[in-house]
Every structure is written in C-alpha cells, then in structure tokens.
Amino acid sequence: MALIRWIIVFLIFALLASLFGFSGAASGFSEIAKVLLFVFVVLLIISLFFGGRSRSGP
C-alpha cells in the first residue's frame, strides 16, 4: 500500500513539473527530482541487501 502512495506522490510532482515546465521553475523541480532519484536508488539497494534476510522466530 505504501508503494501506491509513493506512486501517487510522484505523479503529482510530475504533473506540477509539467505545469511549470515552460517557466524557470522547471530547473528547481529537475534538481529535486535528481536528488529524490538518488535517494530512492540508495534505499532500493539497501532494502535489497537487508530486506531479503530470513529472520529467526515467528
């Protein structure tokens, strides 16, 4: 469910970026998108390494 929420959030960001695409605000949104992309790629890699471990117990 959390993944769907993030998809909706990024869809809203994309729509806002398209609205401001013909102005100077687009460069700000592109910088934010680059930072978010880097953060989520790092989080994906971390979750692949640590999320796949089997835990002992119930």
Backbone as a ProteinNet text record, in pm:
[ID]
protein_1_A
[PRIMARY]
MALIRWIIVFLIFALLASLFGFSGAASGFSEIAKVLLFVFVVLLIISLFFGGRSRSGP
[TERTIARY]
82	0	85.8	200.9	288	344.4	367.7	422.2	323.2	197	95	89	104.9	104.4	221	339.5	454.7	435	370.8	342.5	252.6	152.6	61.5	135	223.4	300.5	387.7	457.2	543	462.7	343.8	257	218.4	188.3	155	274.9	396	516.4	536.4	511	526.7	426	303.7	203	239.3	289.1	332.6	450.7	542.9	657.3	612.6	511.1	462.8	391.2	323.5	257.2	358.4	468.2	569.6	680.6	660.8	765.3	809.1	723.7	759.2	809.6	836.5	889.2	1022.9	1080	1208.1	1200.3	1079.6	1063.7	1097.7	1104.6	1132.2	1270.5	1365.8	1500.9	1503.1	1425.2	1416.5	1356.2	1250	1188.3	1281.8	1360.2	1451.8	1561.8	1608	1709	1650.7	1528	1461.6	1443.8	1407.1	1388.2	1519	1630.2	1760.2	1796.5	1772.3	1803.1	1714	1583.9	1492	1527	1567.3	1607.3	1726.1	1826.2	1944.3	1906.9	1823.9	1784.3	1709.8	1616	1537.2	1616.5	1714.7	1801.3	1885.2	1938.2	2015.8	1927.6	1806	1714.7	1677.1	1663.2	1634.2	1748.4	1870.7	1987.1	1997.8	1977.2	1982.7	1874.1	1754.3	1646.1	1669.8	1737.2	1768.8	1869.5	1966.1	2066.9	2013.1	1941	1899.4	1756.8	1673.8	1534.7	1514.7	1608.8	1593.7	1638.8	1690.8	1737.2	1619.7	1642.6	1539.8	1560.1	1453.4	1459.3	1420.4	1488.6	1451.1	1336.6	1250.9	1137.2	1008.2	899.5	767.4	750.8
-119.8	0	125.3	118.3	234.9	267.2	163.5	186	263.9	231.8	303.1	449.4	473.9	612.5	690.5	627.7	696.2	720.5	627.3	646.3	767.2	781.5	895.9	1026.1	1024.4	1144.7	1186.2	1090.3	1125	1164.4	1109.9	1152.8	1298.6	1338	1478.1	1567.5	1523	1600.5	1614.2	1507.4	1512.6	1607.7	1606.3	1698.3	1843.5	1869.2	2005	2047.6	1957.1	1989.5	2019.1	1948	1975.5	2110.1	2149.2	2279.4	2393.7	2375.9	2479.8	2459.8	2369	2332.5	2444.7	2540	2647.3	2770.7	2757.2	2870.1	2832.5	2922.9	2898.1	2802.3	2771.1	2681.1	2537	2505.9	2368.3	2323.1	2414.5	2375.1	2335	2401.8	2364.1	2226.3	2198.1	2066.2	1957.3	1986.9	1885	1854.7	1955.1	1930.5	1846.7	1875.8	1795.9	1652	1634.8	1500.8	1422.6	1489.2	1421.4	1373.8	1458.3	1420.6	1305.1	1313.4	1206.4	1075.1	1082.1	961.3	895.9	974.4	920.6	858.4	927.5	877.5	745	735.9	614	498.7	526.8	419.6	363.9	451.8	406.4	324.9	372.3	297.2	161.9	155.8	29.4	-69.1	-22.3	-109.4	-158.2	-68.8	-108.3	-210.7	-189.8	-284.2	-418.6	-419.9	-547.4	-626.2	-557.5	-626.8	-671.9	-587	-617.2	-669.5	-645.5	-688.4	-834.7	-897.1	-1035.6	-1135.8	-1089.8	-1181.6	-1253.8	-1380.3	-1453.4	-1429	-1407.4	-1379.2	-1504.4	-1528.8	-1643	-1603.3	-1695.8	-1666.8	-1662	-1622.8	-1623.5	-1516.9
0	0	0	66.4	72.3	-65.6	-146.4	-279.6	-365.9	-355	-432.5	-389.9	-260.8	-212.5	-272.4	-278.4	-337.3	-486.9	-555.8	-697.9	-717.5	-633.6	-643.9	-614.3	-513.9	-480.3	-598.1	-659.4	-772.2	-895.3	-910.2	-1019.3	-1001.6	-879.2	-851.9	-879.9	-838	-869.1	-1019.9	-1093.6	-1238.6	-1301.9	-1250.4	-1303.5	-1273.9	-1153.1	-1119.9	-1206.2	-1230.2	-1314.9	-1457.6	-1505.1	-1640	-1646.7	-1538.3	-1537.1	-1539.8	-1465.4	-1458.6	-1561.1	-1653.4	-1748.8	-1840.4	-1864.1	-1955.5	-1882.8	-1754.9	-1678.4	-1617	-1539.6	-1476.6	-1359.7	-1315.1	-1200.9	-1236.4	-1365.2	-1406	-1363	-1360.2	-1319.1	-1172	-1090.2	-949.1	-930.3	-1005.5	-997	-1047.8	-1150.2	-1201.1	-1100.7	-1027.8	-924	-810.7	-771.8	-668.4	-716.8	-842.5	-897.6	-899.2	-929.7	-929.3	-789.4	-690	-551.6	-507.5	-537.5	-499.2	-568.3	-693.9	-765.2	-696.7	-662.1	-594.2	-460.1	-383	-250.9	-263.7	-357.5	-368.8	-429.3	-513.7	-563	-448.8	-364.5	-248.4	-154.5	-128	-41.7	-102	-233.7	-300.1	-281.2	-300.3	-283.7	-139.8	-44.5	96.8	128.2	76.9	105.4	38.3	-76.7	-140.4	-58.6	0.1	80	214.7	283.7	419.9	430.3	332.4	339.3	306.5	238.7	198.4	301.2	411.4	515.6	579.4	609.4	683.1	831.8	900	1043.4	1119.9	1227.5	1310.5	1402.2	1427.4	1513.2	1435.1	1500.2	1434.5	1332.5
[MASK]
++++++++++++++++++++++++++++++++++++++++++++++++++++++++++

